[in-house]
């Protein structure tokens, strides 16, 4: 069972993503901001990270950069209402999905990301 860290400050989004991914067989851990995500990811390397951009304390862009500086190499799916695809390219994240999102599409993209990541020996999966 893949372990996914979901980073989003909105409790409604947290719940929707948690239920969607749990129903698809993923183990889900939630962080409400970038600082909490850094702590969790550093202690327990997740198989993938679903990351919002707009959050208090430490936004998603800064959190992504800090994760990479700390050596966390888990593939990241940017999930945001504000330029997810642009941020993916800017940050060199592995995948992206705009909010609002279709839960089925979230699972599909995460599965594709994890499959590509493992097949390519932890190379960037690309894709949207």
N, C-alpha and C positions, 0 to 999 in steps of 0.2 A: 504494500500500500504506500503510495507516494505521500510525502509530507509536504504540505503547501502552507507558506506563510502569506496571509492576506493582510495588507496594510491599507487601511481606510479609516477616516475619522467619522464617517456617517454610520450610525448604528443600524439603519435600515439596509444599507448596502452590505455592511458586515454580515447581517443575518441572512440576506438573500444569497450572498456568495458562499457563506458557510454551509447553508442547507443544500444549495446546488452542488457544491463540490463533495460534501459528505454523501449525498445521495448517489454520486458517481463513483464512490469508493475511495475518496481521498481523506487523509487525516488533515484537519485544518487547525491552524493556530492563527489567532487574530492579534494584530497590533493596531493601536489607534492613532499612531503618529510615527514619524520617521525615527525619532530617538528610541522609542520602544522597539521598532523593527530592527534597528542596529543591535540592540542588546540581545534580542531573541535570535537573530540570524547568526550572531557571533558565538552564541552558546550552543546552538543546535542547528547546524547547517541544513536548511530545508532543501527539498528536491527542486522546488520552484518557488518564486515569489510573485504574487499579484499585487501591484503597487499603484496606488492613487497618486496623483501629482499635487493636488491642493489639500494640504493638511497643516494644522498648527504645529508649533515648536520646530519642526524640521520638515520641509516639504519633500515631495517625492523625488524631485531632481537632485536636491542636496543629499537625500538619503541614498539614492542610487550611486552617486559618486563616492560617498563615504563607504558604502558596502564594498565597492570595487577596490578602494584604497586599503581597506582592511583585509582584502583577500577573499571575500565571500564571492564565490563564482557561480552561485545558483542562477539558473536562467530566470529572467524577469519578464513578466507580461505587464505592460503599462495599461491600467484600466482607469480612464479618466474622461470627464466631460469636456476637458479643456486641452485639446490638441494631443491626444494620445499618440497618433501616428507620427506627428512632427517630433514629439519628445522621443519616441522610439529611435528615430533616425539621429536626432541630436545627441542622444546619450549612448547610442549603439546598444540599446536594449534588444532582447531577442524577439519580442512580440508585442502587439498592442491591440486594444479593443476600446471603442468609444462607449461612453455611457450616454443615454441608457443602453443597456445591452440585453441581448437575448440569452437567457441562461444556457440554452443548448449550445449556442455559439461559444460561450465562455468555456464550457467543457471541451468542445471540439478543439479550440485553440490551445488550451492547456495540454490536452492529450497529444496534439501535434508537436507542441513545444517540447514536451518531455520525451516523446519518441525521437524527434530529431536530435535532441541534446544527447541522448544515450547512443544513438546510431553514429553520431559524428564525433564521439569521444569528447563531449563537452565543448564542441564548437558551437558558435552562434547558430541558432535555428532559423533566423530570418523570419520572413512572413509577417503578416499583419496581426 
